[in-house]
Amino acid sequence: MANPRSAARFLRNTFRPVLIRRFVTSLREEGWGMATAKARIYMGMRLRGEALSSLAPSEAGNREGETLHGSWLQLAQGGGFHVSSRRIGTAPRLALIGDLNLPQCRKYRVEQLADFWRDQGVYCEFAHYQDIPRALRLMSTATHLMEYRLPVTPLTEMLRYEARRLRLPILYDIDDPLFSVSAYETYGNMAEVDPGMKAHFLREAPKYLAMMNGADVLSLSTPGLAEHAALYSNRPIFLRRNFADAKTLKAGTRARTARVAEDGLFRIAFASGSQGHEADLATIAPVLEAFLAGGSDRRLMLLGHVDLKRLPGALADKAEVAAFSTYDKYLAALARADVAVMPLADDIFNRCKSAVRVIDAASVSVPAIVGPVGDLPQMIRDGETGVVADGPAAWAAALEMLSTNKGQAAAMGRAARTDLETRWTGQAADHIISPGLIDWVRG
């Protein structure tokens, strides 16, 4: 590293835009500690030469987005560039290429979808978009391409161009309004994060929209997100909700079975998988403060990314904190709760939110109290598997009802688990996946 040219090359390769975007995404979704830990590990690997690959930029200046240029030129010169026809009449094969860096996104939008299609008799394999050899191999035998959560970059444009050369129909899938300046600019949670992060997300929004509008059809995770996307795109839009897969149900059963003995406390869980959700918790903070003050046996469990310094002292003083960790450890902590609360501030971004936290709670037989915002109320049978609380009085009444009758809370939790198993698993039902999307893949 003493050689100035080597040092400069190391810095160029380490601080590539794609790696900076990955760090910012990890920072938002996993927090400063996890993001910097990953960065330290990666830097160490690069210094040892372990992170280098044949896909990294070479001294000649190769870029990932130019990987296929030589092959394209040869095909064009030999008259073999254009594929004569689609693979019509063959069994559908779905190549799923996306950003697989975020564990929750990979679980709900990639891995479980691949399992769903296999259960439907459709061959489906997935690849991280930066794993160029695997992505190209999957595309070479596919009948359809699905892109997940990708912005326009030289690399994604190259993959898209190759898909068009192969005459693959393209589906674009996304589960947050990453394409929406209006959603980000009015998102209350952005007030809780570094202004530079918000500026970055606003700059990136047009890149996501460009990818969306370059696809043939779109799939969105909630009706609210589909409605908002229709303001930006005239592409056909299908719904594909998140659901509970077999791994989630098994993990929930393990966590519930291993739950520690009852200690007489009534625990309210609030989980946050990314930065900034203190703004959501603030919408019911006065209700929680009054409730916690009503008994010495009442506790607030904070799971994941919550900054105690941003909370009122009355909440912080009665809080039990479980930091962001693995999914299994998260479920183990959640299983100790008597009820999970899921407030959302009413803004465009939150109206697009899915019910993954309801899925998590139901998997460990914990009932949820949710507000009217987002897709969460759609997974609740009000008064049976949880409570839909619209306004402070309704939140207060729900907490008092469940705390004074823990048997009822437990019964609601069991009903939520049963509902999850019977209604919210990977089935080809209209409320899970639009029939038109299944027809599109099969057609």
ZIKAWO-V511855 format. One record per backbone hydrogen bond with DSSP energy under -0.5 kcal/mol. CO is the residue of the C=O (numbers start at 1). NH is the residue of the N-H. If there is no record, write none. Layout:
BEGIN
CO/NH, CO/NH
END
This chain:
BEGIN
3/7, 4/8, 5/9, 6/10, 7/11, 8/12, 9/13, 10/14, 11/15, 13/16, 16/19, 16/20, 17/21, 18/22, 19/23, 20/24, 21/25, 22/26, 23/27, 24/28, 25/29, 26/30, 26/31, 27/31, 28/275, 31/35, 32/36, 33/37, 34/38, 35/39, 36/40, 37/41, 38/42, 39/43, 40/44, 41/45, 42/46, 43/47, 44/48, 45/49, 45/50, 45/51, 46/49, 53/56, 58/61, 63/66, 64/67, 66/69, 66/70, 68/72, 69/73, 70/74, 71/75, 72/76, 73/77, 74/78, 75/80, 75/81, 76/79, 86/88, 87/90, 92/123, 93/95, 93/143, 93/144, 94/96, 94/125, 95/97, 95/146, 96/127, 97/148, 98/100, 98/129, 101/103, 102/106, 103/107, 104/108, 105/109, 105/110, 106/110, 106/111, 107/112, 110/114, 111/115, 112/116, 113/117, 114/118, 115/119, 116/120, 117/122, 118/121, 121/123, 123/94, 125/96, 127/98, 128/131, 130/132, 131/135, 132/136, 133/137, 134/138, 135/139, 136/140, 137/141, 138/141, 139/142, 143/169, 144/95, 145/171, 146/97, 147/149, 147/173, 148/99, 153/157, 154/158, 155/159, 156/160, 157/161, 158/162, 159/163, 160/164, 161/165, 162/166, 163/168, 164/167, 165/83, 169/145, 170/216, 170/217, 171/147, 172/219, 173/149, 174/221, 176/178, 177/180, 179/181, 180/184, 181/185, 182/186, 183/349, 184/187, 186/188, 187/190, 188/191, 189/192, 190/193, 194/197, 194/198, 195/199, 196/200, 197/201, 198/202, 199/203, 200/204, 201/205, 202/206, 204/207, 204/208, 205/209, 206/210, 207/152, 207/211, 208/212, 209/213, 210/214, 211/214, 212/215, 216/236, 217/172, 218/238, 219/174, 220/240, 222/226, 223/227, 224/228, 225/229, 226/230, 228/231, 229/232, 229/233, 236/218, 238/220, 239/434, 243/245, 244/426, 245/249, 246/250, 247/251, 248/252, 249/253, 250/254, 251/255, 252/256, 253/257, 254/258, 256/259, 265/267, 266/299, 267/269, 267/338, 267/339, 268/301, 269/341, 270/303, 272/305, 274/277, 276/279, 277/281, 278/282, 280/283, 281/284, 282/285, 284/288, 285/289, 286/290, 287/291, 288/292, 289/293, 290/294, 291/294, 292/295, 295/298, 297/266, 299/268, 299/301, 300/302, 300/320, 301/270, 301/303, 302/304, 302/322, 303/272, 304/306, 306/308, 307/310, 308/311, 312/315, 312/316, 313/317, 314/318, 315/318, 316/319, 318/300, 320/302, 322/304, 326/330, 327/331, 328/332, 329/333, 330/334, 331/335, 333/336, 334/337, 338/367, 339/269, 340/369, 342/371, 345/347, 347/351, 348/352, 349/352, 350/353, 353/375, 355/359, 356/360, 357/361, 358/362, 359/363, 360/364, 361/364, 361/366, 362/365, 367/340, 368/370, 368/387, 369/342, 370/389, 373/376, 375/378, 376/379, 377/380, 380/382, 381/384, 381/385, 381/386, 385/368, 386/383, 387/370, 387/389, 388/390, 389/391, 391/395, 392/396, 393/397, 394/398, 395/399, 396/400, 397/401, 398/402, 399/403, 400/404, 401/405, 405/408, 405/409, 406/410, 407/411, 408/412, 409/413, 410/414, 411/415, 412/416, 413/417, 414/418, 415/419, 416/420, 417/421, 418/422, 419/423, 419/424, 420/424, 424/244, 425/427, 427/429, 429/432, 429/433, 432/241, 434/437, 434/438, 435/439, 436/440, 437/441, 438/442, 439/443
END
